[in-house]
């Protein structure tokens, strides 16, 4: 028995997790594309389907709601399906949703197709994070999650501009066709590279929900939502900030956003390594860094060079916190790690929507230059809650 355990441990230690998790990264890349590429194609979609720009914009809103509300429900309903099989089912639905988008004859059918893909989004990342963390040694879990999440960040740098280019030159339907092909590649990768992982008997729905509604876990979900709200209160309005306040030409903003995306990708990988080294100290340290950077951004926004440098560092710090927070949330729900992980993405999406709303309120009632320090306050609340949780967790150890 001991020999068997040692062999298993050695095999796990030798597992080159970036290769086995590459299929999850490709899936995350495809999902990132389908979520964000629509933003650059709204006029094309509106013209083709004879709807207003604002109506076309609802394709984004309803997608976010589908992720926030539908994903945990789908995760609960599918909790008895083996995880590899569930991932394959999700990718089939994802391919189907994007395939329907290619041929959608009306706005209503396109909306339905977007809702199908939205359901797969949160559950894919939730289940994918659990699988990724189970494929590696315990001290490499956050790094494994960050490798998978890198697909989402790379999608923003390469996938979205590429998908927008395809859509603008070959028609918006071609973009969804390209995304469906990426989904097929991810599905093949999952079938080939992701092994069957043995799991204990899945917990009942009641036990899963009970695990999710623990006060400490809900507090960490709130921390994640507040952090995202601080991010999106500023990022949603980054173009008018850079054009109206810093003085950049509108075409220059694209390259600044690409630089932001590079910071996001670097931060995601580095954040995974930091979390594997010291989980809670790295989460708290990163939230503190984000607070400082957003506070500085209040002043550096008036200087082109300083603003670009701040944006790069802010992007890196903002996304560096995600792998560690995801692992912490999963560890707090031993009976339902997939549901907890999925709920983390739901809370994040609610934070995104709240941040955009708060940012709009700030612009209307204060000024656009107030956005960075308001964002810093929101992240500061996440930091205070996180620090309180950390102190509470350490107290029993000192008794």
JOJOSUL-V781831 format. One record per helix or strand of 2 or more residues. SS is the DSSP state (H for helix, E for strand). FROM is the first residue (numbers start at 0). LEN is the number of residues. Records with the same first field share a line. If there is no record, write none. Layout:
SS=FROM-LEN, FROM-LEN
This chain:
H=1-13, 16-4, 21-28, 52-25, 82-21, 106-28, 137-33, 171-22, 204-8, 214-21, 237-9, 249-28, 278-22, 303-28, 333-32, 367-31
